[in-house]
Amino acid sequence: MYDTAELVRFYDRAYARDPAEAELYSRWRALGAVGKADHVTRLCREGGVRPASVLEVGCGDGALLCELHRREFCQRLSGVEITASAVEIARARPEIRSVTVYDGAHLPFAEQAFELGILSHVLEHVPDPAALLAEVARVCGAVLVEVPLEANWSARRRGKREHAAEVGHLQRLSRREMREIVARAGLSVAAELEDPLPLRAHRFFASTRGARARASGKWALRSSVHRLSPALARRAFTLHYACLCLPRDA
């Protein structure tokens, strides 16, 4: 059973850590924002989208919006988030124009209020991804989506399933399923990409020389498999998939 209140409580706890742990995970989110911003800028370039206004739905602490501001991608950057503790952090960032708490399903904005919407690692958390994507498309002229592709052998392991449930993942998506969600939302894919986690992400939590060596080996193996056989990589382990979605008549 989907419980929005429980998800809010989970992320409130995640953002209200002790200072040392909070600083560590703040750096982790900032690191992730670099890769996410790479995907946003690349897909918008390929899709011919140059937005003057951006709304990130599920913006967390605002790390991605700040990274986009640093790159001068867009000056009018706004966000919405279900978690009040994350909103408090994001609102303190001068790079972001506004951050609002929302209910996880309905956006408090008029149609086409923004030129680009971003849903980065959000759709795997909701019971009806197509409905939320359609709601973002109502408010935004184009929508960029990123999700983990967790319909694979590695993610089926018990420990991985338990961790996914712990962080609120309701969906285990494949690339085919994501394309179907985009279609059900009344959109089409203008550009797409997928990749494994970068080396810096694999090594982030590695605190010893041995752990760093194992993380580097894992990254090298996954990167090689993905480069040589993307289809096998999708079946074997989790990739990140991102796509730029436009209205079908665009």
ROPA-884532 format. One line per 10 residues: number of its first residue (from 1); their letters; for each residue x, y, z of C-alpha. Coordinates in Angstrom, 2 decimals. Layout:
NUM> a> X Y Z  ...
***
This chain:
1> mydtaelvrf> 0.00 0.00 0.00  1.38 3.40 -1.01  1.68 5.78 1.92  2.74 9.33 1.04  2.96 10.26 4.72  5.42 7.44 5.39  7.56 8.51 2.44  7.58 12.07 3.76  8.62 10.83 7.20  11.43 8.75 5.66
11> ydrayardpa> 12.90 11.71 3.80  12.41 14.06 6.74  14.59 11.68 8.73  17.08 11.47 5.85  17.57 15.24 5.76  17.57 15.66 9.55  20.71 13.62 10.25  23.43 14.43 12.76  25.79 17.12 11.42  28.61 14.82 10.31
21> eaelysrwra> 26.29 12.42 8.50  24.30 15.30 7.01  27.49 16.80 5.58  28.50 13.45 4.05  25.16 12.95 2.32  25.08 16.56 1.21  28.37 15.90 -0.62  26.89 12.68 -2.04  23.89 14.55 -3.44  26.18 17.26 -4.86
31> lgavgkadhv> 28.25 14.55 -6.56  25.12 12.97 -8.03  23.98 16.37 -9.25  27.03 16.63 -11.50  26.06 13.50 -13.46  22.40 14.49 -13.53  23.30 17.95 -14.86  25.45 16.31 -17.54  22.35 14.40 -18.66  20.09 17.48 -18.56
41> trlcreggvr> 22.44 19.62 -20.63  23.22 16.88 -23.16  19.60 15.88 -23.77  18.37 19.46 -24.01  21.14 20.19 -26.51  20.21 17.13 -28.59  16.49 17.93 -28.38  16.90 21.61 -29.23  15.46 22.80 -25.88  16.94 25.99 -24.41
51> pasvlevgcg> 14.70 26.81 -21.45  14.40 30.21 -19.81  12.58 28.68 -16.82  12.98 25.32 -15.07  10.87 23.53 -12.47  12.40 20.52 -10.73  9.71 18.28 -9.25  11.17 16.43 -6.27  14.13 18.80 -6.00  15.41 17.52 -2.65
61> dgallcelhr> 17.92 19.92 -1.17  18.34 21.73 -4.50  21.69 20.21 -5.46  20.80 19.69 -9.13  19.30 23.15 -9.53  22.44 24.67 -8.04  24.65 22.68 -10.40  22.57 23.88 -13.37  22.91 27.45 -12.11  26.68 27.02 -11.82
71> refcqrlsgv> 26.76 25.98 -15.48  24.60 28.99 -16.45  22.05 26.60 -17.91  19.11 28.73 -16.81  18.60 31.70 -14.48  14.97 31.05 -13.47  15.24 27.88 -11.39  12.42 26.68 -9.13  11.55 23.48 -7.30  8.83 21.59 -5.47
81> eitasaveia> 9.34 18.87 -2.88  7.16 16.77 -0.55  9.59 17.02 2.36  9.56 20.19 4.45  13.08 19.62 5.82  14.49 19.44 2.28  12.52 22.54 1.26  14.06 24.44 4.16  17.56 23.57 2.93  16.78 24.36 -0.72
91> rarpeirsvt> 15.15 27.69 0.11  18.37 28.83 1.73  20.24 28.49 -1.58  20.38 31.85 -3.35  20.74 30.17 -6.77  17.11 28.95 -6.61  14.27 31.39 -7.22  11.56 29.55 -5.26  10.93 26.20 -3.56  7.46 25.00 -2.58
101> vydgahlpfa> 6.06 22.05 -0.67  3.62 20.02 -2.78  1.48 16.94 -2.19  3.36 14.59 -4.53  0.65 14.55 -7.19  -0.67 18.04 -8.03  1.42 21.06 -8.95  0.21 24.50 -7.79  0.98 26.20 -11.11  -0.89 27.20 -14.25
111> eqafelgils> -0.54 25.37 -17.54  2.78 25.93 -19.31  4.11 28.04 -16.45  7.65 26.70 -17.08  9.58 25.79 -20.20  11.29 22.70 -18.78  10.30 20.31 -16.01  12.76 17.89 -14.43  11.83 14.61 -12.74  15.17 13.20 -11.60
121> hvlehvpdpa> 14.86 9.93 -9.66  11.23 10.60 -8.75  9.02 8.34 -10.88  10.32 5.16 -9.23  8.83 6.48 -5.96  5.22 7.02 -7.10  2.35 4.55 -7.66  1.31 6.05 -11.02  4.36 7.42 -12.85  2.40 8.28 -16.02
131> allaevarvc> -0.06 10.43 -14.07  2.70 12.47 -12.41  4.56 12.83 -15.71  1.36 14.09 -17.36  0.87 16.59 -14.52  4.40 17.93 -14.98  3.79 18.13 -18.74  0.67 20.21 -18.03  2.84 22.80 -16.29  5.99 22.52 -18.43
141> gavlvevple> 6.56 22.68 -22.18  9.13 19.86 -22.07  9.97 17.32 -19.37  13.29 15.63 -18.66  13.04 12.35 -16.76  15.75 10.26 -15.14  15.23 6.91 -13.38  17.28 3.90 -12.34  16.59 0.84 -14.51  16.14 -1.73 -11.74
151> anwsarrrgk> 14.49 -4.53 -13.74  17.71 -6.58 -13.78  19.43 -9.60 -12.21  21.48 -7.64 -9.69  18.49 -5.66 -8.37  16.56 -8.90 -7.75  18.91 -9.88 -4.93  17.29 -9.79 -1.50  19.59 -7.10 -0.11  19.01 -4.88 -3.13
161> rehaaevghl> 15.23 -5.35 -2.92  15.25 -4.49 0.77  17.31 -1.35 0.17  15.04 -0.23 -2.69  11.99 -0.67 -0.46  13.70 1.21 2.37  14.29 4.28 0.20  10.73 4.21 -1.14  11.10 2.65 -4.58  7.70 1.41 -5.73
171> qrlsrremre> 8.70 0.73 -9.34  11.39 -1.53 -10.84  11.55 -0.04 -14.30  13.02 -1.13 -17.62  13.76 1.10 -20.59  10.75 -0.36 -22.43  8.48 0.39 -19.47  9.76 3.96 -19.29  8.94 4.50 -22.95  5.45 3.14 -22.30
181> ivaraglsva> 5.01 5.52 -19.35  6.03 8.44 -21.57  3.47 7.38 -24.18  0.69 7.00 -21.59  1.44 10.53 -20.40  0.75 11.80 -23.93  4.39 12.55 -24.71  7.10 11.30 -27.04  10.82 10.73 -26.47  12.88 13.36 -28.28
191> aeledplplr> 16.27 12.18 -26.98  17.47 9.54 -24.55  20.59 8.09 -22.95  21.66 5.53 -20.39  24.86 4.93 -18.46  26.28 3.12 -15.42  27.34 5.06 -12.36  30.64 6.92 -12.87  33.82 5.90 -11.07  33.61 8.78 -8.58
201> ahrffastrg> 30.18 7.54 -7.43  31.36 3.93 -7.02  34.30 5.11 -4.90  32.49 7.73 -2.81  31.77 5.58 0.25  34.96 3.50 -0.05  37.04 4.40 3.00  39.97 1.98 2.63  42.45 1.16 -0.11  40.88 -2.27 -0.57
211> ararasgkwa> 37.37 -0.87 -0.77  38.49 1.70 -3.36  40.14 -1.05 -5.41  36.96 -3.15 -5.33  34.84 -0.14 -6.27  37.16 0.66 -9.17  37.02 -2.94 -10.38  33.22 -2.95 -10.21  33.08 0.27 -12.21  35.53 -1.04 -14.82
221> lrssvhrlsp> 33.56 -4.26 -15.29  30.19 -2.56 -15.57  31.46 0.14 -17.90  33.07 -2.45 -20.17  29.95 -4.61 -20.30  27.78 -1.59 -21.05  30.13 -0.40 -23.79  30.36 -3.84 -25.46  26.77 -5.02 -24.96  24.21 -2.48 -23.69
231> alarraftlh> 21.42 -5.07 -23.85  23.35 -7.45 -21.59  24.18 -4.59 -19.21  20.47 -3.75 -18.86  19.70 -7.34 -17.91  22.66 -7.67 -15.53  22.81 -4.51 -13.40  21.26 -1.10 -12.78  21.83 1.69 -15.28  20.59 5.25 -15.16
241> yaclclprda> 18.19 6.14 -17.96  17.27 9.70 -18.92  15.01 11.03 -21.66  13.71 14.35 -22.90  9.95 14.22 -23.41  7.94 16.54 -25.64  4.25 16.74 -26.54  3.45 14.35 -29.38  2.55 17.19 -31.71  5.74 19.16 -31.01
***
